[in-house]
Amino acid sequence: MDRHLTIIKEVQLPSTPASIADVEQLIDSACSSLQLNEDSYGNVLIAVTEGVNNAIIHGNQMNANLQILVSVLNNEEWICFSIKDHGPGFDPDAVPDPTEPENILKENGRGIFLMRNLSDDLIFEEKGTRVNIYFRR
């Protein structure tokens, strides 16, 4: 799906928990400058930080020598946060549904579910090493 988005900002971050604070600042800046609907801010914050957290933990295995690329793109209709890691990838369709009874009490496994439900569109690319999280403007 080609939405003809333009990159407005990109940052490379180390795969450490401290990078979450940098992502939060990026989100604040992007949402403010792009005048994203204020009601959407919480959804963006949770979905994007979850995506970065997944890239840090699952993609780059907390290896601080591996960078995560976070890009902000937009057009008149969409804002997209694209997150790229250097991990081996995964099949997002193979991730267990956290709402199934056997998964309800598990401590992990809700990240993709949250990202899907808080965004307007979620697309995995490059064997799962890139996730594009879309929000309508």
C-alpha angles and dihedrals in degrees: 000000000000113000095171095237124177122221109238100171139008130185132182115213134184117249095255132116089246088070090072089074090053090050091050089054090049091051092049092050095045095046091049098046093043092045093231114191105275091226089062096053096090092050091050093048095051097040096046096043088049090052092050091046089053090050091051097046106029103022104040096021092230090295103156089200090066117078130218117216115214117187130185115208133174150170132178093289107029144044115198131191110199119196121192127186133179098235128121092264130233142222107263090197090061094059109110118251106254091208093063112106094244091055102041095094097042114116095219138036103073101100100093090041090055093045092051094048098044098046131063092232136003122196127180118205139174095038091309096307091111127048123188114203113196130199127182114239 
